[in-house]
């Protein structure tokens, strides 16, 4: 659906994006991941045609309707949810019966059909986020771009947004989903692109990225802690009252720990294989230092 080739963007002398090349296939959910200031929002605005002064090539395979959900809430809070939807619908060229029917569908989709006449200023953060999404999907876009859509919201609204994204995918929509939350990317996305310092440092399917970067680990918790020679298997770090041992020999390490506890005749509370997670890969690629 979408090809980016050699995208560069500067603000004055500062390079924000450098040689970004990426392909987005139709019908997938692509997660954009990166620390603060990495260039995610700038890239999203280029794809959405909000930013047009850049170098490089951006090409769509066909005529594509785009729905853009910005990170900042873009609503008029002194009027009702329905009024906001009517305003955005008219911007998309909808009117009359078609607009009325589409507003009704969207209100149901975002779970606000019972609050359509209430002013937005009375809404919770989660309700505003859902309405923000509703305004972006009125014209039934082919490509839905979502920039941090779950920031600062309640768990119920977050779950509702997840379910909406699932339905978009089932309907064949293409989604670009930017988030700081690695569990969201793993939960929702087929593929991911990691951006750091304006460059793509990794991209591929979630499984490909995990297999390439994640190191197998075991978790150990018990009265005797760990045997002295456990570091021969790999790196050791305290976590959740126990220890994580990163090792390419997880089964051997587990057997070693079991034998140690048998010899000590002590209780082993937990011993388990730890599945690699995207957050570990994120830190390995971008580091753990603060980005302010």
N, C-alpha and C positions, 0 to 999 in steps of 0.2 A: 504493500500500500504506500509506503513512504521510504524514501532514500535520502539520507544526508551524506554529503561528500565534501570533506575538507572545509567544514564550517569554522570560521574565525570571527570573533567579536572583541573589539577593543572599546574601552571607555577612556578616551585620552591616551595616555601611555600605558595604561593597565590592560593586559590581555586577560579577558574573562573566559573566552573559549578558544581552544587551540586545536585545529585539525580534527574536528569531530566528524567521524564517519560512522554511519549506523544505518541498518535496515530494519524496518518494522513491518512484519508480515500482517496481512489482513486477518482479523478475528482473534488476535492474541491480546493479552494484557502484559505490557512491558513496564517493569518497575525501574524508575530512575532513582538511584541511590547516591548519596554523597554528603559530606559534612557541610556545615554552613559556609556559604561563600564559594562553594565548589563550582557553581555555574548552572545548577539544575533549572532554576526559575528563568534564567536568561535563555537557555536552550528551549524551554517550553514556550516562551513568548515568541521565539523565532519560528517554531513549528506552527504556532497559532496565528502567525502573520501580524502580531502586535509590534514586534521589532523587525524592521525591514532593512536597516543599514548594517549589513554583515557581509563578509566575504565567503564564498563557497556556493555549493549547489544544494538546493532543497527541492525534491521532485516527488510529486504524487503520481501514482500509477494511473489514476483516473480522476474524474471530478468527485471531490470529497467535501461533504458538509462537516464542519468542525464545531464541536461544543467545548468551550473552555471554562473550566471551574477554577477561578483564581484562588491563590492562597489567602488573600484578604477578602473579607465579606464584602460583596458588591451589591448591596440592597438599599432601597430607600425605606428607612425604618419608621417613618411617620405615617406610612400607609399600610394597607393590608397585604397579606401574602398573595391574594388573588390579583390585586392591583400591580404588584411587582411582576407577576407572571404575564399579565396583560401587556405591560410595558415592553418586556423583553420579547414577547411573542410578536408584537408589531414591528420591532426592530428586525426580526427574522422574516417579515413579510406575511405573517399570518393575520387573518382577520375574520370577522363574522362567525359563522357556525363552526368552521374548522378550528378557529382559535379557542372558542368556548369548549369544544369537545376535547381539545388537546390539553387545556388547562385542567379540566376535570380528571383526565387520565394521569397527568403529572402529579396533581395533588394527592391522588391515591398512591402513586408510586413512591412519593416521598413521605407518606404517612401524615399528611397535614390537611386531609379533606374536612376534618371537623374544626379546623382553625383558619379556614380560608379568609374569613372576614375580620380576623383579629389583626391589629397593627403589629408589625414586625418587632417593634421596640419592646413588646411584651413577651417575646419568644426567648427561650433558653439558647445557649450557644449551639447545642446540637440541632435544634429546630432551624436556626439560621443557616447552619451548614447544609442541612438537607434542602432548604429552600434555594440556597446558592446553587446546588446541583440541579434542582428543578428548573431554574432559569436557563441553565446551559443545555438542557436536553429537550426543550419544547419543540424544536424544529427537527427532532429525530435524527441527530447527527450520525455519520458513519464512524467518525473518529472522536472519541471523548478524552479530553486532556484534563487531568485532575492533579492540581498542585497542592499537596498537603491537605487533603479534604477532611481529615479527622483531628486536626489540631484542637486541643482544649475542649473536647466534647465528652458527654456522658457515655458509659458503656452501651446503653441501649441504642443510642443514635449511631454509635460506631458500628455495632452489629448490623443495624439497618442499612448503613452505607455499604458494608461488606456484601450483604444480600443483594443490594442494587447492582453492585459491580458484577456479581455472579450472573445476574439476569441479563446485564448488558452483554456479557461474553456469550451466554446461551443464545442470545438474539443475533450473534454474529458481528457485534460491534468491535471495533479496535479501540483499545484503551491504553493511554500512557499515564502511568500512576506514579507520581513523585511522593516519597515519604521518607521520614527519618526513622520510622519504626520497621525494623527488619522483620518482625513477625508478621506485619501486614504484607510485605513483599512476598514472603514465603507462602502466606495464606492465599493471596489473590493472584499472583503473577505467574505467567508461563516462562517469561524471560526477564533478565535484569541487566542493566548497564550501570556500572560503578563509575562515577565521575569524581575526580579530585584535581584541584588546581587547574580546572578548565579542560582537562583531558579525560578521555575514557580509558580507565586503567584495567577494566575487565568487562566483558559482556558475553552472554550466552544463555542457555536455559538454566533454571535454578539448579537442576541436578548436575549439569556440567560444571557449574561454578563450584558447587559443594565438593564434588569429586576431585576437582583440580586443586583446591586450596585447603580444604578442611583436613585436619589431622585427627585420626581416631583417638579416642580418649576413654578412660574409665574413671568412675567416681567411687571413692572409698570413704566410708565413715564407720568408725568403731572405737572401742576403748583404747586399743593399742596404737591407734593412728596408723603410721606406715612403717614398714621395715626399712632399715638404714640404707639398703642397697637398691631401693625402688628407683632412685634417680638414674640408675643404669639403663632403665627402660625408656626414659625420656624426661621431659620437663614436668615439674610438680608445682602446683599452686593451690593455696587454700581457697575453699569456696563452700558456702552454705553449711558451715560446721564440719566439713570434711575436706577432701583433697581431690583435685582433678589431676590425673596423670595423662599427659599427651604422649602417645607412643604409637609407633608403627607395628608394635607387637602386643596388641591389647589382650589377646587370649593368654599369652604367656605371662603378662603382667598380672592378670586376674588369678591365674594358677599360683603365682608366686605369693600374692597377698593371702590367698586361702591357706596355703601351707604355713605361712607365718602365723596366722591366727589359730590354726590347729595346734601348732607347737606351743603357743602362748596360752592355749586353752581359755581364750577370751571371746567375748561376743562381738561378732561382726554385724553392725547394724545395716549397712548397705554396701553392696558391691555390684556395679552395673556398667554396661557399655553405655557411653554417651553419644547420642547421635550428633553429627556435626550440624551447626546452625549458621545461618547467613551472617549473623552478627559477628561471629568469630572471624569470618572471611573479611567482613567490612573493616574490622580493626586491623587485621593483618595487612590489608591493602592501603589503608588511609592513616593508620596510626591512632594513638589514643589521646594525643594532645588536644587541649581545648581549641576550638575555632570560634573566636569572637568577632 
